[in-house]
Amino acid sequence: MTEGTVIVTGASNGIGRAVADRFHADGRTVVGIDRVDPGESTPYPIEQFDLSETKAVGELCQRLERDHGPLSALVNVAGIYEAIDPAAFSLDAYRRMLAVDLDAPIILSVTAANFMAKRGFGRIVNVTSIRGDFAERGGLAYDTAKAGLNQATRTLALEFSGRGVLCNAVAPGFVETAMSIVDGVLETTTDEFRRFYVDGGRIPTGRAAQPHELGGLIAWLASSDNTYVTGQVIRIDGGLSASF
C-alpha cells in the first residue's frame, strides 16, 4: 500500500518537530498538531489545537482524515509536565495533565485506528517515557499518564493488529527539549546532572539524547517496512534503565 498521511502531535518543537521533519525528509505527507505556533514556516501544515479539549479530539482526527487524505500513521508526541505536590494536590492540574498526556493520545489512536483498519493498513507510535516504569517525586500525574499510555499501546495492539494496524510505544529517557528546562535552566547541563548521571555512570552513553535521535526508529515503526513489530514499548535512553 502507498503510505498516506502521517499525523504528528506536538510538531512545533522538540521531539515532535524532529519526528515531523524526519517524515517530511522521507517523502511522507505530514500534518502536525500543536497548541502553539512554531514561530516559523514549516514545510508541512500544523493545526493549532489544544489537546486538553478532549471532547473535540475525535472530531479533529476525522477532519484531518477528510482534509488531508487517508491516514497511514499517527505519532503521539505532545505532552505537558507540571510537578504535583501531594500535600497541595490540585485536581485541576492532575486532570489537565492526564487529558493531554493520556486521554488525547488514546482518543486519537482509536479514531485513527478505525479509519486505518477499514483499509487494512496503519501504524501508531506513542512517545511515552521511561517514567512509565520508573517513578520520580512530583510526577504523580505524569508518571501515571505515561504508564497508562504504555498499557493502552499494548491493548490497542491486541485490538487492531489483526486488521493491519500495528501499535507501539517509544519511551525516551533524558532528551534535550523545552520540557527539560526547569526555572530557565536546561537540566541536562547542570552540575548535578553531570555528577549523578554522567560521571556516576547512570547513563552509559554519557549524555542526554537530541530529539532527532528518536526520529529514525519512530519513522521505521510508522512505516510499511515494519511488518511485525507491535505491542512493544521500546526504550531510547542511552542505557539509563539498564543501570537501575
C-alpha positions in Angstrom: 0.0 0.0 0.0 1.1 3.6 -0.7 1.9 5.2 2.5 -0.6 8.1 3.2 -0.8 11.0 5.6 1.1 11.0 8.9 -0.3 12.9 11.9 2.3 14.1 14.4 1.2 15.8 17.6 3.5 18.3 19.4 5.0 19.1 16.0 6.0 22.7 16.7 9.2 21.9 18.7 11.3 19.2 20.4 10.8 15.6 19.6 7.5 16.2 17.7 9.3 18.7 15.4 12.2 16.4 14.8 9.9 13.5 14.0 7.8 15.5 11.6 10.9 16.8 9.9 12.1 13.2 9.5 8.9 12.1 7.9 9.0 15.0 5.5 12.6 14.3 4.6 11.5 10.7 3.9 8.9 12.0 1.4 5.8 11.3 3.6 2.8 13.7 3.7 2.8 15.2 7.2 0.2 17.1 9.2 1.2 18.4 12.6 -0.9 19.2 15.7 0.2 21.6 18.3 -1.4 24.2 20.6 1.4 26.7 19.9 2.5 28.3 16.6 6.0 27.1 15.7 7.0 30.7 15.1 8.4 30.0 11.7 7.2 28.4 8.4 7.3 24.7 8.2 7.2 22.5 5.0 4.0 20.9 6.4 0.9 22.3 7.9 0.5 22.5 11.7 -3.1 22.5 13.0 -3.3 24.7 16.2 -5.3 22.8 18.7 -5.3 22.3 22.5 -5.3 18.6 23.2 -6.7 19.2 26.6 -10.1 19.8 24.8 -10.6 16.1 24.7 -14.3 16.2 23.6 -13.2 17.7 20.3 -10.2 15.4 19.7 -12.0 12.7 17.8 -13.7 15.2 15.5 -10.3 16.8 14.8 -8.9 13.5 13.7 -11.9 12.9 11.4 -11.4 16.3 9.8 -7.7 15.8 9.2 -8.5 12.4 7.5 -11.1 14.2 5.4 -9.0 17.2 4.5 -5.5 15.6 4.1 -6.3 12.2 2.7 -6.2 8.7 4.2 -4.2 8.4 7.4 -1.5 5.7 7.4 0.3 6.7 10.6 -0.2 8.6 13.8 2.6 9.6 16.2 1.5 10.9 19.5 4.3 13.1 20.9 2.6 16.1 22.6 2.8 16.2 26.4 2.9 18.6 29.3 4.5 18.3 32.7 3.8 20.0 36.0 5.2 18.8 39.3 2.4 17.8 41.7 3.0 18.1 45.5 0.7 15.5 47.1 0.5 17.8 50.1 -1.1 20.5 47.9 -2.9 18.4 45.5 -4.6 20.2 42.6 -7.3 18.1 40.9 -7.5 20.6 38.0 -3.8 20.3 37.3 -3.9 16.5 37.6 -6.8 16.2 35.2 -5.3 18.6 32.7 -2.1 16.5 32.5 -4.0 13.3 32.1 -6.2 14.9 29.4 -3.1 15.9 27.3 -0.7 13.0 28.2 -3.1 10.1 28.2 -6.7 10.8 27.1 -6.0 12.7 23.9 -3.5 10.1 22.6 -5.9 7.3 23.3 -8.8 9.1 21.6 -6.6 10.0 18.6 -5.3 6.4 18.4 -8.8 4.8 18.5 -10.2 7.2 16.0 -7.3 6.9 13.6 -7.0 3.1 14.0 -10.7 2.6 13.0 -10.0 4.5 9.8 -6.8 2.6 9.1 -8.4 -0.8 9.9 -11.0 -0.3 7.2 -8.2 0.0 4.7 -6.1 -2.8 6.3 -3.0 -0.7 7.0 -1.9 1.7 9.7 0.9 2.4 12.2 0.6 4.1 15.6 3.5 5.2 17.7 3.1 6.7 21.2 6.0 8.6 22.6 5.8 7.8 26.3 8.8 7.9 28.8 10.9 5.6 31.0 8.9 7.4 33.7 6.1 5.0 32.7 8.2 2.3 34.5 10.3 4.3 36.9 8.8 6.9 39.2 10.0 10.3 40.3 8.9 12.6 43.1 6.5 15.2 41.8 5.5 13.0 38.9 2.2 11.7 40.2 0.2 12.7 37.1 2.9 12.5 34.5 4.2 9.1 35.6 0.6 7.8 35.8 -0.2 9.0 32.3 2.9 7.5 30.7 2.4 4.2 32.4 -1.2 4.2 31.2 -0.2 5.1 27.7 2.2 2.2 27.6 -0.5 -0.2 28.6 -3.0 1.4 26.2 -0.5 0.8 23.4 -0.4 -2.9 24.2 -4.1 -3.2 24.4 -4.6 -1.3 21.1 -2.1 -3.7 19.5 -4.3 -6.6 20.6 -7.4 -4.9 19.2 -6.1 -3.7 15.8 -3.0 -5.7 14.7 -5.1 -8.4 13.2 -6.6 -5.7 10.9 -3.3 -4.4 9.7 -2.7 -1.6 12.3 0.5 -2.1 14.3 0.8 -0.1 17.6 4.0 0.5 19.5 5.4 3.0 22.0 8.8 4.6 22.3 10.0 5.5 25.8 12.8 8.1 25.9 15.0 8.9 28.8 16.6 12.3 29.0 16.1 14.3 25.8 17.1 18.0 25.4 13.8 19.7 24.8 11.9 22.6 26.2 10.4 20.3 28.7 13.9 19.8 30.1 14.2 23.5 31.0 13.4 24.0 34.7 13.4 27.5 36.1 15.2 28.7 33.0 18.0 26.1 33.2 18.4 23.1 30.9 18.5 20.3 33.4 20.9 18.2 31.4 23.6 20.9 31.6 23.6 21.2 35.4 26.5 20.1 37.6 24.0 17.8 39.4 23.0 16.0 36.2 26.7 15.5 35.2 27.7 14.3 38.6 24.9 11.8 39.0 24.1 10.6 35.5 27.3 11.1 33.5 30.2 10.9 36.0 28.2 8.4 38.1 27.7 6.2 35.1 23.9 6.1 35.2 23.8 6.9 31.5 26.3 4.7 29.9 26.4 6.8 26.7 27.4 9.8 28.9 24.9 12.3 27.6 21.2 13.1 27.0 19.6 12.5 23.6 18.9 15.0 21.0 15.4 15.0 19.5 16.5 13.9 16.1 18.0 10.7 17.5 14.5 9.3 18.1 13.3 10.1 14.6 14.8 7.1 12.8 13.2 4.4 15.0 9.9 6.2 15.1 9.9 6.6 11.3 10.6 3.0 10.8 7.9 1.8 13.3 5.4 4.0 11.5 6.3 2.8 8.0 5.4 -0.2 5.8 8.9 -1.6 6.5 7.6 -2.5 9.9 5.5 -5.6 9.2 5.7 -7.5 12.5 6.6 -5.3 15.5 3.6 -4.5 17.6 2.6 -4.1 21.2 6.1 -3.1 22.2 7.4 -0.4 24.5 11.0 0.4 23.2 13.3 2.4 25.4 15.6 5.0 23.9 17.6 6.1 27.0 21.3 5.7 26.3 21.3 2.7 28.6 19.9 4.6 31.6 17.3 1.9 32.5 20.0 -0.8 32.2 21.8 0.9 35.1 18.9 0.8 37.5 
